[in-house]
Amino acid sequence: MSKLSPQDKFFDLSDYGRKPGNFIAKRLQNTRFTPIHVTLVFGLSGLIAVYFILHHHYYLAGAFIILKSIIDAADGELARLKNKPSYTGRYLDSVFDIFLNFFFLVAIWQVSFTAFWVILLAFFCIQLQGTLYNYYYVILRNKSVGGDTTSKVFEYKTPKALAGESQKSVTILFNIYTIVYGGFDKIIHTLDPNAYKVKTFPNWFMTFVSLYGLGFQLLIIALMLAFEGVEYIAPFFIFYSVFIFVMIVIRRYKFKN
């Protein structure tokens, strides 16, 4: 099952890991590996990247950050190939993402002259950027004919566990998700509360929004590490947030309800 119907598919700058992720998923389709196992592996890849940052092996750190993005795409693809979507996997994936983002930035703080308050501000900006991308993308997915609806536009209520997963696990992970993402969701929903009423978004607009997709953010971090730009990573993502307002203005005044 595709996340989007054919007419709603767009060139996603953050989704470069999809094809290699799909290749991995197909190799695991008829094995005992589950999407949760793959999610755990991408978490491990992220932690290895943190280790390499702390030891100034920036090329290797960048490589494992990119690998993390590829494996991150593989877990969702495997769930679709096995026809076993789950809220457990959906929330675990997101929780791993936010903690790894924080660990990446803390590691950068340790090896650079960047002040810790700048790191915290950069983390806030990165998450707010990603939340805007996810907000518009999930709206599109939920309105797309035959699209994936595992993710909801408004995550306010604990979902009922799907077949094969524990309601207790879903509830625990949903509560963690709400704690770590709830504030970012509220900010974006406040800035653009009526976006969900729009019938669809043009492909070019979603490509523009994908500049804030996690995969593209991690690609930028990996490249800046490789080019010895560790000192500039946090300031860059703070400045990069200017497009949040540009995207919202375009959405509100060009694509009205």
FENNORRA-V734506 format. One line per field, one symbol per residue. ss: DSSP state (A for helix, B for strand, O for the rest). phi: phi as a letter, one per 30 degrees, with the letter a starting at -180 (. if undefined). Layout:
# FENNORRA-V734506
ss->???
phi->???
This chain:
# FENNORRA-V734506
ss->OOOOOAAAOOOOOOOOOAAAAAAAAAAAOOOOOOAAAAAAAAAAAAAAAAAAAAOOOAAAAAAAAAAAAAAAAAAAAAAAAOOOOOAAAAAAAAAAAAAAAAAAAAAAAAAOOOOAAAAAAAAAAAAAAAAAAAAAAAAAAAAOOOOOOOOOOOOOOOOOOOOOOOAAAAAAAAAAAAAAAAAAAAAAAAAOOOAAAOOOOOAAAAAAAAAAOAAAAAAAAAAAAAOOOAAAAAAAAAAAOAAAAAAAAAAAAAOOO
phi->.ddbdedcdbdcdccddddddddddddceccddcededddddddddddddedddcicddddddddddeddddddddddddddhbdadeddddeddeedddeddeddddedcbcddddddddddeddddddddededddedddcddiddcddcdcccbdddedejbdddddddddddedddceddeddddddbdceddddacdedddddddecdeededddddddddchcedcddeedddddededdddddddcccdd
